[in-house]
Amino acid sequence: MPSKHIRNQTIPLDLGWVMRARVNRSAVERRVATLPTRRAIKKDWQAAWLLRAVTCIDLTTLAGDDTPGRIRRLCAKARQPVRPDILTALEISDHTIHVGAVCVYPSRVRDAVEALRGTDIPVASVATGFPAGQTPLPQRIAEIEQAIEAGAKEIDVVITRTHVLTGNWQALYDEIRQFRQTCGEAAHMKTILATGDLATLKQVYQASLVAMMAGSDFIKTSTGKESVNATLEFGLVMARAIREFWERTGSKVGFKPAGGISHAKQVLAWQALMREELGADWQMPELLRIGASGLLTDLERQLYHYITGRYAARHHMPMG
């Protein structure tokens, strides 16, 4: 992540602010329903937005059968996410387009660091008992330390959902603050709220505020393992929390939707949401990341269609 981005800093927990939070579900649903129709992104603009989306992807593999070979293949795609012939047709240098990060389990961080050596693509690692967050706190903190020692520059932490569900905001704040202190200056921290596990949109908003007060550099919707992952409703609520936090503190916190995002049409809706709610800065990889594994193939196919007027078979794409 470029050093020009000023990191969020921990501030004291403001329980009054958290408890005053209100969310109107029907208004959220009405607002989200307008996204596909309010902003039609066509032709040249669509190609530009899709290319920008490529640079915001945290290219991810979090599977039980991950091997060093799979990590090397993923990192090769991270280095060259779009076919050179497509970039040439778009008059884009192939040195300017790469993904935002590669995200792996802690045990695979060294493999990814080695495969990305010589690039400025950071390695992100999930930690803190991903995905459930149910392991003892010392063990979760040790996992962050191990991932950083292995070379991770970004850490995606998971919260204890119980703290949110029971309204124990002090415990949630203290936990995330410890994670942030452990990351220190060595790694940026993305806090996964696991929105699909939380009971209400209000709790999503409150958890977002607490996570930002505790020093999160990004707030992230999901682990990708919940029954409900990234939805535009969750995204809107989190974006509004980011905006309020920015207005009150001056700190810009990033946003990462993750889980179930596999088509270019979905990405355009997320980008439109960021643009309309937070501004153009949140379309850049410094403040927007998209957690995905299969999305890149569809983005590449859409860019191929923009150039040729036809769709390439999936197996013609390197990740297809």
SEBAFI-453941 format. One record per residue: residue in one letter; z negated, y, x negated of N, C-alpha, C in turn. Coordinates in steps of 0.1 Angstrom, whole numbers, padded with zeros to 4 digits, always signed. Layout:
BEGIN
AZYXZYXZYX...
END
This chain:
BEGIN
M+0000-0012-0009+0000+0000+0000+0000+0012-0009P+0009+0022-0007+0010+0033-0016-0003+0041-0017S-0006+0046-0029-0018+0052-0032-0019+0066-0025K-0007+0071-0021-0007+0085-0014-0015+0084-0001H-0017+0073+0005-0024+0072+0017-0039+0073+0015I-0046+0083+0021-0060+0085+0019-0067+0075+0028R-0076+0067+0022-0083+0056+0029-0094+0062+0038N-0096+0054+0049-0107+0057+0058-0120+0055+0051Q-0130+0063+0054-0143+0061+0048-0154+0058+0059T-0164+0051+0055-0175+0048+0065-0182+0060+0069I-0184+0061+0082-0193+0072+0087-0204+0066+0095P-0215+0074+0098-0226+0068+0106-0221+0063+0119L-0228+0053+0124-0225+0048+0138-0229+0058+0148D-0220+0062+0157-0223+0072+0167-0223+0064+0181L-0235+0059+0184-0236+0051+0197-0233+0059+0209G-0236+0072+0209-0233+0080+0221-0218+0080+0223W-0210+0082+0212-0196+0082+0213-0191+0068+0219V-0196+0058+0213-0192+0044+0218-0195+0042+0232M-0207+0046+0237-0211+0043+0250-0204+0052+0261R-0199+0063+0256-0192+0072+0266-0178+0067+0268A-0173+0057+0261-0159+0052+0263-0156+0048+0277R-0145+0052+0282-0140+0047+0295-0125+0044+0294V-0121+0033+0301-0107+0029+0301-0103+0026+0316N-0092+0032+0320-0087+0030+0334-0076+0019+0332R-0079+0007+0337-0069-0004+0335-0056-0001+0342S-0057+0003+0354-0044+0005+0362-0036+0016+0355A-0042+0026+0349-0035+0037+0342-0028+0031+0330V-0036+0023+0323-0030+0016+0311-0018+0008+0315E-0019+0000+0325-0008-0009+0329+0004+0000+0333R+0002+0011+0340+0013+0020+0344+0020+0026+0332R+0012+0030+0322+0018+0036+0310+0026+0026+0302V+0021+0014+0301+0028+0004+0293+0041+0000+0300A+0041+0000+0313+0053-0004+0321+0064+0005+0318T+0061+0018+0314+0072+0027+0312+0079+0026+0298L+0072+0019+0289+0077+0019+0275+0092+0013+0274P+0095+0002+0281+0109-0002+0279+0120+0007+0285T+0116+0016+0294+0126+0024+0301+0125+0039+0296R+0114+0043+0291+0113+0057+0287+0122+0061+0275R+0122+0052+0266+0129+0054+0253+0139+0043+0250A+0152+0046+0253+0163+0037+0250+0168+0040+0236I+0166+0030+0227+0170+0032+0213+0182+0024+0210K+0193+0031+0208+0206+0024+0207+0213+0027+0194K+0222+0018+0191+0232+0019+0180+0226+0023+0167D+0230+0035+0161+0225+0038+0148+0210+0039+0147W+0204+0045+0158+0189+0047+0158+0183+0033+0158Q+0188+0024+0166+0182+0011+0167+0182+0004+0154A+0194+0005+0147+0195-0002+0134+0184+0004+0124A+0183+0018+0125+0173+0024+0116+0159+0020+0119W+0156+0019+0132+0142+0014+0136+0140+0000+0132L+0150-0009+0133+0148-0023+0129+0146-0024+0114L+0154-0016+0107+0151-0017+0092+0137-0012+0089R+0133-0002+0096+0119+0003+0093+0109-0008+0097A+0112-0015+0108+0103-0026+0112+0102-0036+0101V+0113-0039+0094+0112-0049+0084+0102-0045+0073T+0102-0033+0070+0093-0028+0059+0078-0028+0063C+0076-0029+0076+0062-0029+0082+0057-0043+0084I+0065-0053+0082+0060-0067+0084+0051-0072+0074D+0039-0078+0078+0031-0086+0070+0036-0100+0071L+0045-0105+0063+0052-0118+0064+0041-0128+0061T+0039-0137+0071+0027-0145+0072+0029-0160+0073T+0021-0168+0066+0020-0182+0068+0006-0186+0068L+0001-0191+0079-0013-0195+0079-0014-0209+0086A-0008-0218+0079-0007-0232+0084-0015-0242+0075G-0019-0252+0081-0027-0262+0074-0019-0269+0063D-0006-0269+0065+0003-0276+0055+0010-0267+0045D+0004-0255+0044+0010-0245+0034+0009-0252+0020T+0020-0250+0012+0020-0256-0001+0025-0244-0011P+0023-0246-0024+0029-0236-0033+0044-0234-0031G+0051-0244-0028+0065-0243-0026+0068-0234-0014R+0061-0236-0003+0063-0228+0009+0060-0213+0006I+0049-0211-0002+0046-0197-0005+0056-0191-0013R+0062-0198-0023+0073-0192-0031+0085-0189-0023R+0088-0197-0013+0100-0195-0004+0097-0182+0004L+0085-0181+0009+0081-0170+0017+0082-0157+0009C+0077-0157-0003+0077-0146-0012+0091-0142-0016A+0100-0152-0018+0114-0149-0021+0120-0141-0009K+0117-0145+0003+0122-0137+0015+0115-0124+0016A+0103-0122+0012+0096-0109+0012+0103-0100+0002R+0108-0105-0009+0115-0097-0019+0129-0092-0013Q+0135-0101-0006+0149-0098-0001+0149-0102+0014P+0143-0094+0022+0142-0098+0036+0154-0097+0044V+0164-0089+0040+0177-0088+0047+0188-0092+0037R+0198-0099+0042+0209-0104+0034+0216-0092+0027P+0219-0094+0014+0226-0083+0007+0239-0078+0014D+0246-0087+0020+0259-0082+0026+0256-0073+0038I+0245-0076+0045+0242-0067+0056+0238-0053+0051L+0229-0053+0041+0225-0040+0035+0237-0033+0029T+0246-0039+0023+0258-0033+0018+0266-0026+0029A+0268-0034+0040+0275-0028+0052+0268-0016+0058L+0255-0016+0057+0247-0005+0062+0246+0006+0051E+0251+0004+0039+0250+0014+0028+0236+0017+0025I+0228+0006+0024+0214+0007+0020+0212-0001+0007S+0205+0005-0003+0202-0003-0015+0193-0014-0012D+0196-0026-0018+0187-0037-0015+0174-0036-0023H+0172-0026-0031+0159-0024-0038+0149-0016-0029T+0154-0010-0018+0146-0001-0010+0140-0008+0002I+0144-0020+0005+0140-0028+0016+0132-0040+0012H+0119-0040+0015+0111-0052+0014+0100-0051+0024V+0093-0062+0026+0083-0063+0036+0070-0055+0032G+0061-0053+0042+0049-0045+0038+0039-0053+0030A+0038-0066+0032+0029-0075+0025+0032-0089+0028V+0027-0098+0020+0027-0113+0023+0013-0117+0026C+0010-0123+0037-0003-0127+0042-0005-0142+0042V-0015-0146+0035-0018-0161+0033-0033-0163+0034Y-0036-0176+0034-0050-0180+0032-0055-0177+0018P-0069-0176+0016-0074-0173+0003-0070-0183-0008S-0069-0196-0004-0065-0206-0014-0051-0205-0019R-0042-0197-0012-0028-0196-0016-0026-0182-0022V-0036-0174-0023-0034-0160-0029-0028-0160-0043R-0033-0169-0051-0028-0169-0065-0013-0173-0065D-0009-0182-0057+0005-0186-0056+0014-0174-0052A+0009-0167-0042+0017-0155-0037+0017-0144-0048V+0006-0142-0055+0006-0131-0065+0016-0135-0076E+0016-0147-0080+0025-0151-0091+0040-0150-0086A+0042-0154-0074+0056-0153-0068+0061-0139-0067L+0052-0129-0065+0056-0115-0063+0054-0107-0075R+0051-0113-0086+0049-0106-0099+0062-0098-0102G+0060-0085-0106+0071-0076-0109+0075-0068-0097T+0069-0070-0086+0072-0062-0074+0059-0054-0070D+0061-0044-0061+0049-0037-0056+0045-0042-0042I+0049-0054-0039+0046-0060-0026+0031-0065-0027P+0022-0060-0019+0008-0065-0020+0007-0079-0013V-0003-0086-0018-0007-0099-0011-0019-0096-0003A-0018-0100+0010-0029-0099+0019-0035-0112+0022S-0048-0113+0024-0055-0126+0026-0064-0124+0038V-0063-0134+0047-0073-0135+0058-0086-0140+0051A-0097-0136+0058-0110-0140+0052-0121-0139+0063T-0133-0141+0058-0145-0140+0067-0145-0150+0078G-0141-0163+0075-0142-0173+0084-0131-0173+0095F-0119-0168+0090-0107-0168+0099-0104-0182+0104P-0101-0184+0117-0099-0173+0127-0111-0171+0136A-0121-0180+0136-0132-0179+0146-0143-0169+0141G-0145-0167+0128-0155-0159+0123-0169-0164+0126Q-0171-0177+0126-0183-0183+0130-0191-0189+0118T-0186-0187+0106-0193-0192+0094-0205-0182+0090P-0215-0187+0082-0226-0178+0079-0221-0165+0071L-0228-0154+0073-0223-0141+0067-0222-0142+0052P-0231-0148+0044-0229-0148+0030-0217-0155+0026Q-0213-0166+0033-0201-0173+0030-0189-0165+0033R-0189-0157+0044-0178-0149+0048-0176-0138+0037I-0187-0132+0033-0186-0122+0022-0180-0127+0009A-0185-0139+0006-0180-0146-0006-0165-0149-0005E-0160-0151+0007-0146-0154+0008-0138-0141+0005I-0143-0130+0009-0136-0117+0005-0136-0116-0010E-0147-0118-0016-0148-0117-0031-0138-0126-0038Q-0137-0139-0033-0128-0148-0039-0114-0144-0038A-0110-0139-0026-0096-0135-0024-0092-0123-0033I-0102-0114-0034-0099-0102-0043-0098-0107-0057E-0107-0116-0061-0107-0121-0075-0093-0128-0078A-0088-0134-0068-0075-0141-0069-0063-0132-0069G-0065-0119-0066-0055-0109-0066-0051-0103-0053A-0058-0105-0042-0054-0099-0030-0057-0084-0030K-0048-0076-0025-0049-0062-0024-0052-0057-0010E-0051-0066+0000-0055-0063+0014-0062-0075+0019I-0073-0072+0027-0081-0083+0033-0081-0081+0048D-0077-0091+0055-0078-0091+0070-0090-0099+0074V-0100-0091+0079-0113-0097+0082-0114-0099+0097V-0122-0110+0102-0124-0112+0116-0139-0108+0119I-0141-0103+0131-0154-0099+0135-0161-0111+0143T-0174-0109+0144-0182-0118+0153-0180-0113+0167R-0172-0120+0175-0169-0116+0189-0182-0114+0197T-0192-0122+0194-0205-0122+0202-0211-0108+0202H-0209-0101+0190-0215-0087+0190-0209-0078+0200V-0196-0080+0202-0189-0072+0212-0192-0076+0226L-0192-0089+0228-0194-0094+0242-0209-0092+0247T-0218-0090+0238-0232-0087+0241-0235-0072+0240G-0226-0064+0235-0228-0050+0234-0237-0046+0222N-0238-0055+0212-0246-0053+0200-0238-0045+0190W-0236-0032+0193-0227-0024+0184-0233-0022+0171Q-0246-0021+0169-0252-0019+0156-0249-0031+0147A-0250-0043+0153-0248-0055+0145-0233-0056+0141L-0224-0052+0150-0210-0052+0147-0207-0042+0136Y-0213-0030+0137-0211-0019+0127-0216-0024+0113D-0228-0030+0113-0234-0034+0100-0226-0045+0094E-0220-0054+0102-0212-0065+0096-0199-0060+0090I-0192-0051+0097-0179-0046+0092-0182-0037+0080R-0193-0029+0080-0196-0021+0069-0198-0029+0056Q-0205-0041+0058-0207-0050+0046-0193-0055+0041F-0184-0058+0050-0171-0063+0046-0164-0051+0038R-0165-0039+0044-0158-0028+0037-0164-0025+0023Q-0177-0026+0022-0184-0024+0009-0179-0035-0001T-0177-0047+0004-0173-0058-0005-0158-0056-0009C-0150-0051+0000-0136-0047-0004-0136-0036-0014G-0145-0026-0012-0146-0015-0022-0133-0008-0023E-0130-0004-0036-0117+0002-0039-0106-0008-0043A-0110-0021-0043-0101-0031-0048-0091-0035-0038A-0095-0034-0025-0086-0039-0014-0087-0031-0002H-0076-0028+0005-0076-0022+0018-0081-0033+0028M-0088-0028+0039-0093-0038+0049-0088-0036+0062K-0082-0046+0068-0078-0046+0082-0088-0055+0090T-0093-0049+0101-0103-0055+0109-0097-0061+0122I-0097-0074+0123-0091-0081+0134-0102-0082+0146L-0098-0076+0157-0107-0075+0168-0106-0088+0177A-0096-0096+0176-0094-0108+0184-0094-0103+0199T-0086-0094+0203-0086-0087+0216-0086-0097+0227G-0079-0108+0226-0078-0118+0236-0091-0125+0239D-0100-0124+0230-0114-0130+0232-0124-0120+0238L-0120-0107+0239-0129-0097+0244-0127-0096+0259A-0138-0092+0266-0138-0094+0280-0131-0083+0287T-0131-0070+0282-0125-0059+0290-0118-0050+0280L-0109-0042+0286-0102-0031+0278-0112-0021+0272K-0122-0018+0280-0133-0009+0275-0139-0015+0262Q-0142-0028+0262-0148-0033+0250-0138-0033+0238V-0125-0034+0241-0115-0033+0230-0116-0019+0224Y-0117-0009+0233-0118+0005+0229-0130+0007+0220Q-0142+0002+0226-0154+0004+0219-0154-0003+0205A-0149-0015+0205-0149-0023+0192-0140-0015+0182S-0129-0009+0187-0120-0002+0178-0127+0010+0172L-0135+0017+0180-0142+0029+0175-0153+0024+0164V-0160+0014+0167-0170+0009+0158-0164+0004+0145A-0153-0003+0146-0146-0008+0134-0141+0004+0125M-0137+0015+0131-0132+0026+0123-0144+0034+0117M-0155+0035+0125-0167+0041+0119-0172+0034+0107A-0171+0021+0107-0176+0012+0096-0166+0012+0084G-0155+0019+0085-0146+0021+0073-0134+0013+0073S-0129+0007+0084-0117-0001+0084-0105+0008+0081D-0096+0003+0073-0084+0010+0070-0073+0008+0081F-0074-0004+0087-0065-0007+0098-0074-0014+0109I-0070-0013+0121-0075-0022+0131-0064-0031+0136K-0066-0043+0139-0056-0053+0141-0060-0061+0154T-0049-0064+0162-0052-0069+0175-0058-0083+0175S-0052-0092+0167-0054-0107+0169-0053-0115+0156T-0058-0127+0157-0056-0136+0146-0043-0144+0147G-0037-0143+0159-0026-0152+0163-0029-0165+0167K-0042-0168+0168-0047-0181+0172-0054-0181+0185E-0056-0169+0191-0062-0169+0205-0051-0172+0215S-0056-0175+0227-0047-0179+0238-0039-0166+0243V-0045-0154+0241-0037-0142+0244-0038-0134+0231N-0027-0130+0226-0027-0122+0213-0023-0108+0215A-0013-0103+0208-0009-0089+0209-0002-0086+0222T-0008-0077+0230-0001-0072+0242-0001-0057+0241L+0009-0051+0248+0010-0036+0247-0002-0029+0254E-0008-0036+0263-0020-0030+0269-0031-0029+0259F-0034-0040+0251-0043-0039+0240-0039-0028+0230G-0026-0028+0227-0021-0018+0217-0023-0004+0222L-0021-0001+0234-0022+0013+0239-0037+0017+0238V-0046+0008+0242-0060+0011+0241-0065+0014+0227M-0060+0006+0218-0064+0007+0204-0057+0020+0198A-0045+0023+0202-0038+0035+0197-0046+0047+0202R-0050+0047+0214-0058+0059+0219-0071+0060+0212A-0077+0049+0208-0090+0050+0200-0087+0056+0186I-0076+0051+0180-0072+0057+0167-0069+0072+0168R-0063+0076+0179-0060+0090+0181-0072+0098+0182E-0082+0093+0190-0094+0101+0192-0102+0101+0179F-0102+0090+0172-0109+0090+0159-0103+0100+0149W-0090+0100+0149-0083+0110+0140-0086+0124+0144E-0086+0127+0157-0088+0141+0161-0103+0145+0158R-0112+0136+0158-0126+0139+0156-0130+0139+0142T-0124+0131+0134-0128+0129+0120-0118+0134+0109G-0105+0135+0114-0095+0138+0104-0089+0126+0096S-0094+0114+0099-0090+0102+0092-0080+0094+0100K-0069+0091+0093-0058+0083+0099-0060+0068+0097V-0062+0061+0107-0065+0046+0106-0052+0039+0110G-0048+0029+0103-0036+0021+0106-0038+0011+0118F-0027+0006+0122-0027-0003+0134-0018-0015+0130K-0023-0027+0134-0015-0039+0132-0015-0048+0144P-0004-0049+0151-0003-0059+0162+0001-0073+0155A-0005-0083+0160-0002-0097+0154-0003-0107+0165G+0005-0117+0164+0005-0129+0173+0015-0128+0184G+0025-0136+0184+0034-0137+0195+0046-0127+0194I+0047-0119+0183+0058-0110+0182+0069-0116+0174S+0080-0120+0181+0090-0128+0174+0104-0122+0177H+0105-0112+0185+0119-0107+0189+0120-0092+0186A+0132-0088+0182+0134-0074+0179+0131-0064+0191K+0134-0069+0203+0131-0061+0215+0116-0057+0216Q+0108-0067+0213+0093-0065+0213+0089-0054+0203V+0095-0055+0191+0092-0046+0180+0095-0032+0184L+0107-0030+0190+0111-0017+0194+0101-0011+0204A+0095-0019+0213+0085-0014+0222+0073-0010+0215W+0069-0018+0205+0057-0014+0197+0059-0001+0189Q+0071+0000+0183+0074+0012+0176+0074+0024+0185A+0080+0023+0197+0080+0034+0207+0066+0038+0210L+0057+0028+0212+0043+0031+0215+0037+0039+0204M+0039+0035+0192+0033+0042+0181+0038+0056+0180R+0051+0057+0181+0058+0071+0180+0052+0080+0191E+0051+0075+0203+0047+0084+0214+0032+0087+0214E+0024+0077+0210+0010+0079+0211+0004+0086+0198L+0010+0083+0187+0004+0087+0174+0013+0095+0165G+0026+0094+0167+0035+0102+0159+0042+0093+0148A+0052+0100+0142+0061+0093+0133+0054+0086+0121D+0042+0092+0117+0035+0085+0105+0032+0071+0108W+0029+0068+0121+0025+0054+0124+0037+0045+0127Q+0049+0049+0122+0060+0040+0121+0063+0036+0107M+0055+0040+0098+0056+0037+0084+0046+0027+0079P+0050+0019+0069+0041+0008+0065+0027+0012+0060E+0025+0025+0057+0012+0030+0053+0002+0029+0065L+0008+0030+0077-0001+0030+0089+0003+0021+0100L+0014+0013+0098+0018+0003+0108+0022-0010+0100R+0015-0021+0104+0019-0034+0100+0021-0043+0112I+0030-0052+0111+0033-0062+0121+0031-0076+0116G+0021-0083+0121+0018-0096+0117+0028-0106+0123A+0036-0112+0115+0046-0121+0121+0051-0131+0110S+0056-0142+0116+0062-0152+0107+0077-0155+0111G+0080-0155+0124+0094-0158+0128+0102-0146+0131L+0096-0134+0132+0102-0122+0136+0114-0118+0127L+0113-0120+0114+0123-0115+0105+0137-0120+0108T+0138-0133+0112+0151-0138+0115+0158-0131+0126D+0150-0127+0137+0157-0120+0148+0161-0106+0144L+0152-0099+0136+0156-0086+0131+0169-0087+0123E+0170-0097+0115+0182-0098+0107+0195-0101+0115R+0193-0109+0125+0204-0113+0134+0208-0100+0142Q+0199-0092+0146+0202-0080+0154+0210-0070+0145L+0206-0069+0132+0213-0060+0123+0227-0066+0120Y+0229-0079+0119+0242-0085+0118+0250-0082+0130H+0245-0082+0142+0252-0079+0154+0256-0064+0154Y+0248-0056+0149+0251-0041+0149+0263-0039+0140I+0264-0047+0129+0275-0045+0120+0288-0051+0125T+0287-0064+0130+0299-0072+0133+0303-0073+0148G+0293-0070+0157+0295-0071+0171+0293-0085+0176R+0288-0094+0167+0285-0108+0172+0272-0113+0165Y+0266-0123+0170+0254-0128+0165+0257-0140+0155A+0250-0140+0144+0251-0151+0135+0242-0162+0140A+0246-0175+0137+0238-0186+0140+0225-0185+0132R+0214-0189+0138+0201-0188+0131+0201-0195+0117H+0209-0206+0116+0208-0213+0103+0216-0206+0092H+0223-0195+0096+0229-0186+0086+0220-0176+0080M+0208-0175+0086+0198-0166+0080+0188-0174+0071P+0184-0168+0060+0176-0176+0051+0163-0182+0056M+0157-0175+0066+0145-0180+0072+0147-0188+0085G+0160-0189+0089+0163-0195+0102+0160-0210+0102
END
